[in-house]
């Protein structure tokens, strides 16, 4: 999978796009941390640095945000069908695919 190209939306700024990596999601359809603890997730997010898949902030455990806090990996994307947005945590910037 080639490294995706994202740009900040709505005139936003992101100083972390250089950290994008070519990484396969470690799961296509579940938050493994929720699965391991019997938790539930609402939506999935993929780290664009290492491929970790975690649950969104509307989920009880917020594993995607916990991953950012633990690793410093700043960029995630939605894994939901039809959604093409990404997010930079430190810059609080919505990112959109440049090629969509």
C-alpha positions as CSV (number, residue, x, y, z in Angstrom):
1,X,0.0,0.0,0.0
2,X,1.6,3.3,-1.0
3,X,1.9,6.1,1.6
4,X,-1.3,8.1,1.5
5,X,-1.3,11.8,0.7
6,X,-3.3,14.0,3.1
7,X,-3.8,17.7,3.3
8,X,-5.2,19.8,6.1
9,X,-8.9,20.7,5.6
10,X,-10.4,24.2,5.9
11,X,-7.1,26.1,5.9
12,X,-5.9,24.1,8.9
13,X,-2.2,23.3,9.6
14,X,-0.5,20.0,10.3
15,X,3.2,19.8,11.1
16,X,3.2,16.0,11.4
17,X,2.5,14.8,7.8
18,X,6.2,13.9,7.4
19,X,5.5,11.0,9.9
20,X,3.1,9.2,7.5
21,X,4.3,5.7,6.9
22,X,3.4,2.8,4.7
23,X,1.8,0.5,7.2
24,X,-0.9,-2.2,7.0
25,X,-3.7,-2.0,9.6
26,X,-3.1,-4.6,12.3
27,X,-6.9,-5.4,12.0
28,X,-9.5,-4.8,9.4
29,X,-12.6,-5.2,11.5
30,X,-12.0,-5.0,15.2
31,X,-10.3,-3.2,18.1
32,X,-8.1,-6.0,19.4
33,X,-7.7,-4.3,22.8
34,X,-11.5,-4.1,23.2
35,X,-11.9,-7.7,22.0
36,X,-9.2,-8.9,24.6
37,X,-11.0,-7.2,27.5
38,X,-14.6,-7.9,26.4
39,X,-15.1,-4.2,25.5
40,X,-17.2,-2.8,22.7
41,X,-16.3,-0.3,20.0
42,X,-18.3,2.0,17.9
43,X,-15.9,3.1,15.1
44,X,-12.3,2.1,14.2
45,X,-9.3,4.3,13.6
46,X,-5.9,3.4,12.1
47,X,-2.6,4.9,13.2
48,X,-1.0,6.2,10.0
49,X,2.5,5.7,11.5
50,X,2.4,2.1,12.6
51,X,-1.0,0.6,11.5
52,X,-2.4,0.1,15.0
53,X,-6.2,-0.1,14.9
54,X,-8.1,1.2,17.9
55,X,-11.6,2.4,18.8
56,X,-12.7,6.0,18.5
57,X,-13.3,8.5,21.2
58,X,-17.1,7.7,21.2
59,X,-16.2,4.2,22.4
60,X,-15.8,3.6,26.1
61,X,-12.1,2.8,26.0
62,X,-10.8,5.2,23.4
63,X,-8.0,3.0,22.4
64,X,-6.9,5.1,19.3
65,X,-6.3,8.1,21.5
66,X,-4.7,6.0,24.2
67,X,-2.3,4.7,21.5
68,X,-1.4,8.3,20.6
69,X,-0.7,9.2,24.2
70,X,1.4,6.0,24.7
71,X,3.5,6.3,21.5
72,X,3.3,9.9,20.3
73,X,2.1,8.7,16.9
74,X,0.1,11.8,15.9
75,X,-1.9,10.7,12.9
76,X,-5.0,8.5,12.5
77,X,-7.5,7.8,9.8
78,X,-11.1,6.5,9.9
79,X,-11.5,2.9,8.9
80,X,-15.2,3.3,8.5
81,X,-16.5,2.5,5.0
82,X,-16.9,5.6,2.8
83,X,-15.0,7.9,5.2
84,X,-11.7,9.4,3.8
85,X,-10.7,11.7,6.6
86,X,-7.8,11.6,9.0
87,X,-6.9,13.5,12.1
88,X,-3.7,15.0,13.6
89,X,-4.0,14.9,17.4
90,X,-1.4,17.5,18.4
91,X,-2.5,20.0,15.8
92,X,-6.2,19.2,16.2
93,X,-6.4,19.2,12.4
94,X,-8.8,17.4,10.1
95,X,-7.0,15.9,7.1
96,X,-8.5,14.9,3.8
97,X,-7.0,12.7,1.1
98,X,-5.4,14.7,-1.6
99,X,-6.2,12.1,-4.2
100,X,-10.0,11.8,-3.6
